[in-house]
Amino acid sequence: MKEVNIELKDYFHDCGDGCCTTYGTIVKVNAVELECQNEDIDTILQNVLEHLGYKVNITREDESDD
């Protein structure tokens, strides 16, 4: 069985005068940092799987409206 190492590192930074905030998640797959730095799980999953060579179609359903 192949092993895949996925590292997720959250970051949050406020600038000195408090006018701007940056945040996100740095994603590494087998020690390779992906360009995607986003907290949206769909984007993270898509980028990880595409990096591994998969064609990805993600469908999300929101059952809270039922």
Secondary structure as a PSIPRED ss2 file (coil, helix, strand):
# PSIPRED VFORMAT (PSIPRED V4.0)

   1 M C   1.000  0.000  0.000
   2 K C   1.000  0.000  0.000
   3 E C   1.000  0.000  0.000
   4 V C   1.000  0.000  0.000
   5 N C   1.000  0.000  0.000
   6 I E   0.000  0.000  1.000
   7 E E   0.000  0.000  1.000
   8 L E   0.000  0.000  1.000
   9 K E   0.000  0.000  1.000
  10 D E   0.000  0.000  1.000
  11 Y E   0.000  0.000  1.000
  12 F E   0.000  0.000  1.000
  13 H E   0.000  0.000  1.000
  14 D E   0.000  0.000  1.000
  15 C C   1.000  0.000  0.000
  16 G C   1.000  0.000  0.000
  17 D C   1.000  0.000  0.000
  18 G C   1.000  0.000  0.000
  19 C C   1.000  0.000  0.000
  20 C C   1.000  0.000  0.000
  21 T E   0.000  0.000  1.000
  22 T E   0.000  0.000  1.000
  23 Y E   0.000  0.000  1.000
  24 G E   0.000  0.000  1.000
  25 T E   0.000  0.000  1.000
  26 I E   0.000  0.000  1.000
  27 V E   0.000  0.000  1.000
  28 K E   0.000  0.000  1.000
  29 V E   0.000  0.000  1.000
  30 N C   1.000  0.000  0.000
  31 A C   1.000  0.000  0.000
  32 V E   0.000  0.000  1.000
  33 E E   0.000  0.000  1.000
  34 L E   0.000  0.000  1.000
  35 E E   0.000  0.000  1.000
  36 C E   0.000  0.000  1.000
  37 Q E   0.000  0.000  1.000
  38 N C   1.000  0.000  0.000
  39 E C   1.000  0.000  0.000
  40 D C   1.000  0.000  0.000
  41 I H   0.000  1.000  0.000
  42 D H   0.000  1.000  0.000
  43 T H   0.000  1.000  0.000
  44 I H   0.000  1.000  0.000
  45 L H   0.000  1.000  0.000
  46 Q H   0.000  1.000  0.000
  47 N H   0.000  1.000  0.000
  48 V H   0.000  1.000  0.000
  49 L H   0.000  1.000  0.000
  50 E H   0.000  1.000  0.000
  51 H H   0.000  1.000  0.000
  52 L C   1.000  0.000  0.000
  53 G C   1.000  0.000  0.000
  54 Y C   1.000  0.000  0.000
  55 K C   1.000  0.000  0.000
  56 V C   1.000  0.000  0.000
  57 N C   1.000  0.000  0.000
  58 I C   1.000  0.000  0.000
  59 T C   1.000  0.000  0.000
  60 R C   1.000  0.000  0.000
  61 E C   1.000  0.000  0.000
  62 D C   1.000  0.000  0.000
  63 E H   0.000  1.000  0.000
  64 S H   0.000  1.000  0.000
  65 D H   0.000  1.000  0.000
  66 D C   1.000  0.000  0.000
